[in-house]
Amino acid sequence: MVFEVVIPVLDQTGDEVVLQLWLAEEGDTVEPGDVLCEVETAKTTVEIQAEAGGLLRRRLVEAGQAIPPRTVIGLIGPADEALPEIDPFRHVKQDLPPAPTTRDSAPTGETRTPPVASSPPIAPAQAGATQPPSRAPRRVIASPRAKRLAAELGVDLSHLQGTGPEGSIVEDDIRKAVARPATPAADRAAQAKAALVSRSWQTIPHFYTAMSVELSRIVDRKRRDGDTTYTDYFAHAIAGALQAIPAANGFWTDDGLQLVSEVRLGLVIQTARGLVIPVLRDLGRRSLAEIAAERKRLVEQAHAGRLPSADLEGATFTLSNVGAGHVDYFTAIISPPQVAILSVGSIQPRPVVVGSELAIRPAATFTLGADHRAIDGRLSSALLEELKRILEAY
């Protein structure tokens, strides 16, 4: 049985990665979980692990090569089985993610995320198999003359941001792209971030709902618990709120809203190389202590630039916590294909009404950014109300 080693879609921030280093040679015996190679995205270095045991029979992509997500980079299988002739870019051309692996043990009916490194044996997909939502190809709008010039110069229009009417690509955009020198990793990160937020803002009808939450109980609890952060309490409360109001936990696809039963929370983390969004999985089943331990691991690996690919995939909802400072509130941009993102301002002493009297209590503003195609004002308000109820009664 031959298995493909496939580069997953990593954090939705770029159109390509660089295969930096192979750690396994052809003919090596590998076990599930063994690190096969390292790839570099615009923001971090990611380890690609084996999802099946056997021999690494063939490496299809050499180190140093830039490749798109869903490229097949290697084949794992027994020594005595003939290898098929395979196009490494067949998943890319079809714009279809590989089917879920046997390691995916998500409950029935739940949206499944793309596999970390390999897909099941090479075979036709089963009819009716549940597939994760894939990012739709970006629609390219270009003038006829720009298309003609791009074809002559070999420029890929899908990587360009147009400056013409309604974002269309014009001839000048092609000439600038050809003249532009190769950019270092920091510039690639900036370009990837710009492309992501532009696509999100242009394609998702955002609207925002804000609510002040009194956090006295959380502040007191944090003093007693010791090794926790406010993010841990917010994550724990988000899990409860999304379980009570699950309509905001999922993805927007070509077929409409696709809900997910498991809460997988993306945490926005600022690192030296830019923002990364690792994922806290199975949040509804985790205790506060478990959330704190997992959050600590993700933060440490994010700052070290060593997040495994599995930790960057499949978030169903995102939290952006500004942390300490004096920012009262802000409005974050949704990470497609998710339908919501929660922004939390800094915790400050604020006047609040307690009974019939005015008091000074620690509070923060929680702002929910929502995709209006999937969430209306009533649902947005209900989710914030539930979150406020959980946090203030902690």
Secondary structure by P-SEA (a helix, b strand, c coil): cbbbbcccccccccccccccccccccccccccccccbbbbcccbbbbbbbcccccccccccccccccccccccbbbbcccccccccccccccccccccccccccccccccccccccccccccccccccccccccccccbbbbcaaaaaaaaaacccccccccccccccccaaaaaaaaacccccaaaaaaaaaaaaaaaaaaccbbbbbbbbbbcaaaaaaaaaaccccaaaaaaaaaaaaaaacccccbbbccccbbbbcbbbbbbbbbccccbbbbbbcccccccaaaaaaaaaaaaaaaaaccccccccccccbbbbbbccccccbbbbbbcccccbbbbbccccbbbbbcccbbbbbbbbbbbbbbccccccaaaaaaaaaaaaaaaaac
